[in-house]
Amino acid sequence: MDYGKRLSTYLGARSTATGVPGLVEMSRPAHAERVLLFAHPVGGSLLALQPLVRRLLDHRCVGLEASLEVLVDGEPAPSMQELARRYVASFGDRCPDIDVVCGWSFGGGLAWEIGCLLARRGVRPKVVLLDSTWPFRAYKEPRPSEQLQEFVGDALRSGGQNGEWLVDSPAAAAEALGMDMETFSERFEIFVHNSRIIGTWSPTPGDLDIVSIRATQSSRSDWREMTTGDVDFQELPGGHYDLLNGPENLAAIEKIIRYGLPAAGTVAETGTGTGTGTDDGNAAPDLFASLAELTDTARWRDLVIRSRRMDGKAIAEAYRELGRRGLLTPDWPREFGGSGTSTRVSVELFERFIATGLPDLVYALTVQIVGYFVLKSGSDRLKRELLPRISRGEEFATVLYSEPGAGSDLAALRTRAERRGDRYVVNGVKVFSIYSDISGSALVAARTGADGNKYDGITLFVVDLAAPGVTVELVDTIQPERMCRVTLRDVEVESWRRIGADGRGWGLLDGALAIERTGIDHVVRAARWLTALRTATGRPDDLPLLEGQVECATTVARAATEVFLRPDVAATDTAVAKLYTSETCQQVGHEVLRRWRTLADRTDLDELVREELYSGLTESPGLTLSAGSSEIMLSTIKVDLGEEYSRRCRDIPRRFGAELVDTLVEVLEPVGAGVRAQPLFASSPTRRTALAETLAELGFDRVERPEDEGGLGLGLTAGCAITLSLGYLGYENAYRPGPTGSGEDRVRHAAYVLGLGVGLFRTAWEYASGREQFGRRLVDLDALMFPLVRSYAEMYAVGTRLHEIANTATQPDQGALRRFELVQQDAMVRLVRAAMQVMGARGITEWSVASRFYMRCAENIGLLDPLSGEEKC
Ligand SMILES: Cc1cc2nc3c(=O)[nH]c(=O)nc-3n(C[C@H](O)[C@H](O)[C@H](O)COP(=O)(O)OP(=O)(O)OC[C@H]3O[C@@H](n4cnc5c(N)ncnc54)[C@H](O)[C@@H]3O)c2cc1C
């Protein structure tokens, strides 16, 4: 059996472990917003779709790979409809909730039929058809020699090759395709069968929405004949096989799958479209243009400067202008003032207008914390009354949780709400509330139940701050942002203003706090402070480590905004984001603190630069307190790690390729695949060579190799999954498919070092779970474990950023890579220290796993930063 097939078998066997024949997991991130199903083309292999899937790895991508088992199943499926029926039937009740079903060529036909069947089950995916059409004339079976020719041509063109191939025998065809005869015979049989099916296919009429993406040099079909749903057309340059083979076309298809078609790019019947995207890489060009038009003006700068000085009128005017242009909540449903974009577009707009210097907490409180929470959990009336006003920028909202006696221990709150008929009467005192003086509404936590378990009987309300009985007093603080103390005396609140059921607020707070903890507001602030620092020092490249850390935090925060609205969002995920972003951004503030003595005396600084530096100085202490302090985040993460540290550790490498990592760990850990006899940690050229040979024998050397060179073309991310797994298991980095020291090799090496870090973390956690001193397990001692938990958050962040670097760049950006390496090296040193401390004296004995990880880290961390002597940070 050839290596590639062996690997496919491993992967296939694991992929179908769910028991669904042919259904392959192509990407399974920890939190995917949507599920995309890709149907195979006529040749039955999903390889042609891999380049597209690689662009969509933040979604869960599943694919249907043809197998004779499904196709023939007793007797050959006589039609496309029957083939689709067999696939859908095999899903059984394990059918994922599919959002998009997509296919190229024959695969589009299959995707359509599958979509129609799913619709009957109540799942209504969007159907994306890539140059798919149905036959316009009667089918005539080609002669075997023609079929052979067509098969070879189709397979090679699908892989991006051009030309004519003359093959006169199956053996010659197999050789041209680099297949063994067994694989060739199976693939050819599938091709012949599928060609017959598509040749005689007439689509089932349906009612799903379709996006039909056509190649300009290909035949036309009008899908409006087949569906009563909406049909959007898009044309992309080239022929049938060019659709999936050029970066521009792939980028356009990716955008369409992510965001749908932009209005301006939708092609009318005549089919004269000019492309799909915008420079912003999203489907909302008008919104970005409108924002640029607004912020590139002297009036906006004036509004920003006045807003920074806490001029309430200026803040109100700025937000009303953003609201009037639909820039505050474009991802909300239209009925509440949105325009139906993705949350990603909304976050990108937010990042841009906050980058101009506008105070961000007004937005964070109003839109992000209160708005999204009401959207997710509020009553219909509350949504109707509040959300459109927020969307138009006419109303601000704030949060009233904290009380004089209830800070971190929020459940100790004493504000009471008593039910009287169709309303509640609220009494209590709330403190440290930001912007209550200019807000119209506030999210209030109050006690409605009888005293007892302090977590029971808490209810959430949105209170009208103009109601009689509300008194707002300003509290002077060192920071410009306004903090208030709010007294509620016999304030009447209608029951439709309650969120969730009476007394069930504590359960809802998890979701509300997850929304608060993405850290996106921190990272936009930190980026501004950093820019101001660089401007003030006049040395733009002076702070590479800090800059790298803010880049890393930005990736983490953006990822958190992708998941924060999910009902199943885990408290740990946003706690990691909150912890990492707030602590990173605080370090930028500390940099200002360090230099403040000289910065404060500078008279030559631009007004906004001065404002930013002052904010950095005064707002940074609050970052690690508000929305849950760092210690509370560490406790939250620690509880979760205590329950399942092993899965959480494995999730970091799995982000790079779940199937590959599982396969590698499975193959190399327990079975040893011929290397078991060699101690995992032993280093020697002979052992490294033996491990490299084992990997090659298993087919892993084909993972990154391009498809046209006989590889699987899975890209650098998959390569990182391999090195990460090797590090995690404590092996040497024996996977080196390219030249040492190249950008890609450095990325793979960084993944290897990350693997070592996760492996060492796992070792230390495991030890702390078993070891007792003073009658307590080490894992229960916060003083010892918090540094290790913090390092877990750093490993998670480093992994998220590394995945982004490996995933988005064909040639990694040298500057960004270098900054990342500095960040990783810095984080690794802290992790090593925390883990070795947990291990006690056993950790430094030669026979302990920890000491071996330690030495392997020492051998490899230095390589992350080859230029360390040349630059200072
Ligand atoms: C800038 C800013 C904006 C804010 N905005 C709002 C707002 O709009 N609305 C609102 O309701 N509140 C707001 N807060 C209040 C915020 O929620 C509280 O500061 C936070 O809950 C911590 O409470 P505390 O300040 O009373 O500190 P405490 O709870 O008294 O804690 C003091 C210190 O002890 C630590 N600590 C406490 N318990 C433990 C423990 N069990 N283990 C280890 N360490 C512990 C804490 O981490 C902290 O470092 C804001 C705070 C800040 C700084």
The ligand as an ORCA input file, in Angstrom:
! r2SCAN-3c Opt
* xyz 0 1
  C     -12.435     50.522     34.899
  C     -13.509     49.804     35.635
  C     -14.793     49.825     35.131
  C     -15.798     49.167     35.817
  N     -17.067     49.238     35.311
  C     -18.073     48.659     36.006
  C     -19.408     48.797     35.549
  O     -19.682     49.478     34.539
  N     -20.363     48.200     36.260
  C     -20.110     47.472     37.359
  O     -21.028     46.923     37.949
  N     -18.859     47.339     37.841
  C     -17.833     47.924     37.202
  N     -16.551     47.807     37.669
  C     -16.296     47.100     38.918
  C     -15.663     45.752     38.693
  O     -16.617     44.827     38.275
  C     -14.975     45.337     40.005
  O     -13.842     46.170     40.130
  C     -14.575     43.885     40.048
  O     -15.684     43.057     40.097
  C     -13.693     43.618     41.279
  O     -14.328     44.045     42.447
  P     -13.600     45.041     43.453
  O     -12.997     46.131     42.683
  O     -14.552     45.385     44.507
  O     -12.402     44.211     44.078
  P     -12.479     43.062     45.176
  O     -13.470     42.059     44.788
  O     -12.585     43.670     46.496
  O     -11.044     42.412     44.995
  C      -9.832     43.095     45.323
  C      -8.685     42.233     44.827
  O      -8.758     40.935     45.434
  C      -8.795     39.928     44.467
  N      -9.671     38.837     44.910
  C     -10.943     38.925     45.315
  N     -11.420     37.706     45.627
  C     -10.416     36.818     45.375
  C     -10.283     35.407     45.482
  N     -11.278     34.639     45.870
  N      -9.084     34.858     45.144
  C      -8.055     35.613     44.754
  N      -8.147     36.956     44.634
  C      -9.298     37.551     44.936
  C      -9.354     40.592     43.218
  O      -8.937     39.939     42.057
  C      -8.764     41.986     43.318
  O      -7.468     41.971     42.793
  C     -15.520     48.451     37.015
  C     -14.228     48.418     37.497
  C     -13.219     49.076     36.823
  C     -11.827     49.040     37.376
*
